[in-house]
Every structure is written in structure tokens, then in C-alpha cells.
Amino acid sequence: MRYISGAYRNFVIEDSEMEGTIGVWMDILQDIPFQIALERTRDLCRTKIEFAPTPAEIYQACLESHSFYELQRIEEQQELLELQQYNEQAVPMPDHIRERLERRVKRTVNNNES
């Protein structure tokens, strides 16, 4: 939305409407990976002269440029990159926490067996 408001001076959302508007846009575009939505938004801003693109126009532009399977593949790649980044930044569980967790699991298992 910041990109659109930068490209179109008449695209202004009041602060009181911001949360609701963002919720609607997120709902409409939830199936589209962010990077693809941003690329299609850029394309639309280059060609639409008078009015800012609507979320429906962005959604349609995303569907026209990529098949459903391509969208899934790109989304999966993004998830794998996020997981890889998480694994690189993750801190191992401290030993004292791991021991307490293991004791609790053993107690739960023993209680369920009886």
C-alpha cells in the first residue's frame, strides 16, 4: 500500500480506516506470495495512469502471469528460505530446559499408561 500511495498522490487512506483496509487487502491477496504481488503491483502502476490498482486487479494480474502451480512453487521456495534463515539464527535449547521438558514428557507418558 505504501508503494501505491507513493505512485498515486490521490491514493490516501485515513488513519481511522487503515486497519480495516489492510485487513481487506490481506484477505483478498492472501493466496499470492508477497514478492509476486509486489511485482504485479509495480507493473500495474506503470500502466494504470489515472487510478491506483485495486486488490482485485492485483490479484487478477498475479493469476494471469503465473499458474496456480507456479504460485505454489514460489510460495514453497519462500517458506524453505524462511526455514533456512530460522535454522541459521536459531539458538539451541539450554540443557536445563531440555531436562525439565524430558522429565515432564516422561511423567505424562507414565500417567497415560496407567
C-alpha positions as CSV (number, residue, x, y, z in Angstrom):
1,M,0.0,0.0,0.0
2,R,3.0,2.3,0.6
3,Y,4.2,1.6,-2.9
4,I,0.8,2.5,-4.3
5,S,0.4,5.7,-2.3
6,G,3.9,6.7,-3.5
7,A,2.9,6.1,-7.1
8,Y,-0.5,7.8,-6.9
9,R,-0.9,11.0,-5.0
10,N,-4.7,10.6,-4.8
11,F,-4.4,7.2,-3.0
12,V,-4.9,8.2,0.6
13,I,-6.3,6.1,3.4
14,E,-7.4,7.8,6.6
15,D,-5.8,6.5,9.8
16,S,-9.2,5.5,11.1
17,E,-9.8,3.3,8.1
18,M,-6.2,1.9,7.8
19,E,-6.7,-1.3,9.8
20,G,-9.9,-2.3,8.1
21,T,-8.5,-1.5,4.6
22,I,-5.3,-3.5,5.3
23,G,-7.4,-6.4,6.5
24,V,-9.5,-6.5,3.3
25,W,-6.4,-6.3,1.1
26,M,-4.7,-9.1,3.0
27,D,-7.8,-11.2,2.8
28,I,-8.1,-10.8,-1.0
29,L,-4.3,-11.3,-1.6
30,Q,-3.7,-14.0,1.0
31,D,-3.1,-16.7,-1.6
32,I,-0.5,-14.7,-3.5
33,P,3.2,-14.7,-2.4
34,F,4.3,-11.2,-1.4
35,Q,7.1,-10.9,-3.9
36,I,4.7,-11.7,-6.8
37,A,2.1,-9.3,-5.6
38,L,4.7,-6.5,-5.4
39,E,6.0,-7.2,-8.9
40,R,2.4,-7.2,-10.4
41,T,1.7,-4.0,-8.4
42,R,4.7,-2.4,-9.9
43,D,3.6,-3.5,-13.4
44,L,0.1,-2.1,-12.8
45,C,1.5,1.2,-11.5
46,R,3.5,1.5,-14.7
47,T,0.4,1.1,-17.0
48,K,-2.6,2.5,-15.0
49,I,-2.4,6.2,-15.3
50,E,-5.5,7.6,-13.6
51,F,-6.4,5.4,-10.7
52,A,-4.5,3.2,-8.3
53,P,-4.9,-0.6,-8.8
54,T,-7.4,-2.3,-6.6
55,P,-6.6,-5.5,-4.8
56,A,-8.8,-7.4,-7.3
57,E,-6.8,-6.0,-10.2
58,I,-3.5,-7.0,-8.4
59,Y,-5.0,-10.5,-7.8
60,Q,-6.0,-10.9,-11.4
61,A,-2.6,-9.7,-12.6
62,C,-1.0,-12.3,-10.4
63,L,-3.2,-15.1,-11.7
64,E,-2.6,-14.1,-15.3
65,S,1.1,-14.1,-15.0
66,H,1.5,-17.3,-13.1
67,S,-0.3,-20.6,-13.0
68,F,-1.5,-21.9,-9.7
69,Y,1.3,-24.4,-9.6
70,E,3.9,-21.7,-10.2
71,L,2.4,-19.8,-7.3
72,Q,2.6,-22.8,-5.1
73,R,6.2,-23.5,-6.1
74,I,7.3,-19.9,-5.4
75,E,5.5,-19.9,-2.1
76,E,7.2,-23.2,-1.1
77,Q,10.6,-21.7,-2.1
78,Q,9.9,-18.7,0.2
79,E,8.9,-21.0,3.0
80,L,12.1,-23.0,2.6
81,L,14.2,-19.8,2.6
82,E,12.4,-18.7,5.8
83,L,13.0,-22.1,7.4
84,Q,16.7,-22.0,6.4
85,Q,17.0,-18.5,7.8
86,Y,15.3,-19.6,11.0
87,N,17.7,-22.6,11.3
88,E,20.7,-20.4,10.8
89,Q,19.5,-18.0,13.5
90,A,18.0,-20.5,16.0
91,V,19.6,-20.8,19.4
92,P,19.7,-24.4,20.8
93,M,17.6,-25.1,23.8
94,P,19.5,-24.7,27.1
95,D,20.3,-28.1,28.8
96,H,18.3,-27.3,32.0
97,I,15.2,-26.6,29.9
98,R,15.6,-29.7,27.8
99,E,16.0,-31.8,31.0
100,R,12.8,-30.4,32.6
101,L,10.9,-30.9,29.3
102,E,12.1,-34.5,29.1
103,R,11.1,-35.2,32.7
104,R,7.6,-33.7,32.1
105,V,7.1,-35.8,29.0
106,K,8.1,-39.0,30.9
107,R,5.6,-38.1,33.6
108,T,2.9,-37.6,31.1
109,V,3.6,-40.8,29.3
110,N,3.7,-42.7,32.6
111,N,0.4,-41.2,33.7
112,N,-1.2,-42.1,30.4
113,E,0.0,-45.7,30.6
114,S,-1.6,-46.3,34.0
